[in-house]
């Protein structure tokens, strides 16, 4: 059975992570995706190459696409783009706001050729405001959006990025795919195409559940903190000191969440590390009982004002660490499973290619790359019973589909060779 986007044609002017990831998700849904690259290849293709013009970073974000390298500053490339756009449903681009118009690939220009296109324009900060013309990558957006400060990871008194993955980029890729699907559905009902604006900043803000304000409860404390912040910065107070002030203002270092953190954290076992994830009192009580902690907060007569209670609660973390380290990871997993406590081992990504849970749910796919050979990688992120998703192919080699695409547009083999010889394409 074909995927839900079978028959949808997409043209990508994308680089690095966010927009390429969004396009790959749409390819998994069955869309035909043509990726326009610089003649030398897009930057992520050239990042940490293990073969000429091939990198793992590129392969992981461009599965299922066709590569057409073009020198977009050449007028002959403009002619090619215009021919492609005539039969395109979706255009995806991520660039500084001034670039599309300069190259003649902006929404206004392309929608004149094809009024029904859906044009997704991804920028770092949006098209308005003082940052609108600024380039921005994931670490910059983490900083500007508050994500970096919220993560509370410090080195030498300086906050560090969320480094395990590019959270704003990958989140935006999902936003791109999601919004394009919605726009395609809308076009089915109304017959009208439209322009979509996605931003890394908007995604990063949306990921922070604490980004809201209660006018009668939190507004004044926030304003008080901002006043203190200005004073502290002018006085040259170290960032780490300012961060503690912010956490106290926001309640990040106190309250129920912090008080029960021993039930939502990681512990060393005798042979590894295990994570607990208890976010309700009933689950915390189950965890305490399973570990063998005598947490006074779960028994009658608990008095939070009693002076003897605070030392007892503070000693719980030490007790928990000692008890957890006395048994193996598998022993604890068995105990927690019996008790109904959410828990899991801390694994390395290399282990997951053979992980029973991953394999049982068909999360790994195998594709054949034209130069790198067999590739095993994570597959489509959702499953659909009637319109199944599929990894259509591996990522393309640079210019792998140039002849195919141009021949379909009516270019003769001789003319294609001339375009390659003159550097218009590859």
Protein Blocks (a to p, Z undefined) as FASTA:
>chain_A
ZZfkgoiacddddehjlmmmmmmmmmmnopacdddddfkopfklmgopabghiafklmmm
mghiacddddfkbmklmmmmmmmmmmcfbdcddddfklmmmnopafklmmmmmmmbccdd
ddfkopedjklmpccdfklmmmmnommmmnopaeehiacddfkbcfklmmmmmmmmmmmm
mmmmmmmmnopacdddddfklmmmmmmmklccdfklmmmmmmmmmmmmmmmmmnopafkl
mmmmmmmmnopmgcjklmmmmmnccdddfkbccddddfbfklmmmmmmmnopacfklcgh
iafkbmklmmmmmmmmmmmmmmmmmpcfklmmmmmmmnopacdddddfklmmmgmklmmn
opaccdddfklopadddddfbdcfklccddfbdcddehklmmmmmmmnopafklmmmmmm
nomaZZ
